[in-house]
Amino acid sequence: MSKRVFVAALLLSVPAHGVMAEGDPAKGERVFKKCQACHAVGEDAKAKTGPVLNGIVGSEVAASERYSYSPAMQEFAETGVTWTVEELDAFLAKPREHVSGTKMSFAGLRKEQERADVIAYLGTFTK
């Protein structure tokens, strides 16, 4: 299965709570450069200031045993939420508002298309 087919299937499998632009993984790779100071993806990825993001799309929140999450993120995870496309979109828009007290200092991605692209890019990485 090609990456584009996989991402398209992934995006279609999650019910939308609003209109979200379709993401382009190639463009998302460029947007991810804003995230690389703290996060890594890929086969040899290691946790940095933030956790490795392989397999993040569709996973449980704060699920990596190799990363020490903030108490706020652990509390958020206790609600049973998963990183759906919509949940990631909301978090990436305003991380500190979505999870008050998170140690993620990034202000967020304002542009909806950039969020869709980076989520599509992240969707190409499995655990």
N, C-alpha and C positions, 0 to 999 in steps of 0.2 A: 504494500500500500504506500503510495507516495505521501510525502509530508503534507501537501496541500489537501489531498483527499482526507487524510487523518484529521487535520485541523478543521476542515469543513464539517466532517461527521461529528467531531467533538462539539463544535459550536451549535450545530443543529440539534444535538441530543440534550441540550440544557434549555429549559423553557426561559424565554426572555421576560423580564419584568418591565421592559420598555424597549424602545428602538435602539439597538446598538449596531454600530457600523461593523461591517465584516472586516476582520483583520488580515493583514498581509505579513506573513512571517519574515520575509526579507526586509521589509521596512521596520518590523519589530526588532530585528537584530540590530539595526542602527539605533533605534530608540533605547535598547537595552544598554547601550554604552553609558547612559546616565546612571545605570544601576550597578555597573561593574565594579565600582569602588567598594561596594559592600556585599554584592552577591555574585555567585558564579553558577554556570550551567555547563553541562557537557560531561563526557566520560571521566575526566580526571578532576572534576570540580571539587573544591574543598571550601568549607565554611570560612567566611571572613567575618566582618563585623555583623553581617546578616547570614542567614542560612543558605545552603545550596538550594536552588529552585528547580532542580530536576523533578518532574512528576508533580509539580505544585497544582496544576489545573486538575480539579476534581478530587484533590486529596483533603484530608482532615486538616484543620488549622493546628499549627504547632505540633506537627506529627514527627518531625525529625528527632531521633534520639541523639543525634550528634551535634545538637545545637541547644544552647541555654536561652530559652525564650524569656522575655520580660514577664513579670507577674500579670501585667495587663493582657498580654497575648495569651497567656495560660488561662486566665479567667475567660477571655473571649472564646477560647477553644472549648471550655467546659459547657458552653451553650449548645455544642453539637454541630456547629456551623462547619461547612466545607468550603473550599476555595472553588466555587463555581465561577463561571465567566462573569456573572453579575456581581458576585461578592468581590472578586479580584478587581473588577472595574471600579466599584465603590471605594475599595481600600486604596487603590492606586490614585484615585482622584484626590483624596484628602486623608492620608494615612492616620494622622494624629487626631482627626475628628472621628474617623470610623472606629478606631480602637484607641480610645483615650488612655494615655499613659504608655503607649507603645514606645520602645526605645528607637524605633525607626525615625530618624531625623529628617528624612527626605520630605520636601513640601508636597510632592505629588505631581502627577501629570495632568495638566489642565485640559489638554486637547483629547476629546473622545476618541478620535482616530488613532492617536498615538497609543492610548490605552488598549484599544482593540488590536493594534498591530503588535504590541509587546506581549499581550496575552496569547495571541496566535503564535508568536515566536516561542513563548514558554511552553505552549502546548505541543511543540515538536520534540520536547525532551521528556523521556520517561525515567523512572527511578532505576 
